[in-house]
């Protein structure tokens, strides 16, 4: 087995590992509010989220194509650069997981790719349109989710102003199961596709897939990425679930329904336009917006500030890690 084949196999294995880590790191995105409001037990919520993450990941490939061919020039990408990006993203996810910070696995991977490519080929290989789309997604997901969550929650309060608390609690206790399922599906649809794009990028660099008729993603890549994120979600991610669902603000079923429905809709719109956004940003923004409808002091802004800090650090942190690992791999001679 030649060096290029070994590196390709390593890319696939690291891609599966990243998708698995992404699943348990971002499990909170889909189920934190459902667990916090006690609508579902943790085991029930995780099982549901795992299955729907898998289904969502198989629902399209627009985001995968953006990540695989729209961020950096695919012609200059080699397997060692993809490995450097994946290792950078996995390390960042593990660091923030143990710190219980819900950061963006999506942007960790994307800026790991950019850092690795720039390290070897310089800044000219970054595709401006794809980078602009990614930067737009960084701002779009939390801001739109926060504002929409705030307005949606106020609208629900107004519509139910004459309805008894007992009925509201019982109705949204059931409705939140649907909103949580919607959130899990949308999370899989956006996050599950990103690693598909990266693995397909490595396959194209190896010459294992056709490159003449657009960016091609084999079905087996879609399946293994979907299975990996589903299994990762099924393992939990309790530390981040606690931060997202219980420490930002107190949630009732109606609040959880509003937050999940808002975030899932923001994610679905981005996914269909091929915009790689952070599902973590979306649900965090939605929870903040929903919580702020009671009063500003109902939100623990100190916890929110820590989350925002982690978001901001993800971009330079993963760029530097991707850059460093790419240089290291070239230095030790690990490249095709």
Secondary structure, DSSP 8 states (H G I E B T S, - for coil): --HHHHHHHHHHHHHHHHHHHHHHHSHHHHHHHHHHTTSS-HHHHHHHHHHHHHHHHTS--HHHHHHHHSSB-GGG--HHHHHHHHHHHHHHHHHHHHTT----HHHHHHHHHHHHHHHHH-GGGB-HHHHHHHHHHHHHHHHHHHHHHHHHHHHHHHHTTTS-HHHHHHHHHHHHHHHHHHHHHHHHHHHHHHHHHHHHHHHHHHT-S--TTS----HHHHHHHHHHHHHHHHT--HHHHHIIIIISB---HHHHHHHHHHHHHHHHHHHHTT----HHHHHHHHHHHHHHTT-GGGB-HHHHHHHHHHHHHHHHHHHHHHHHHHHHHHHTT---
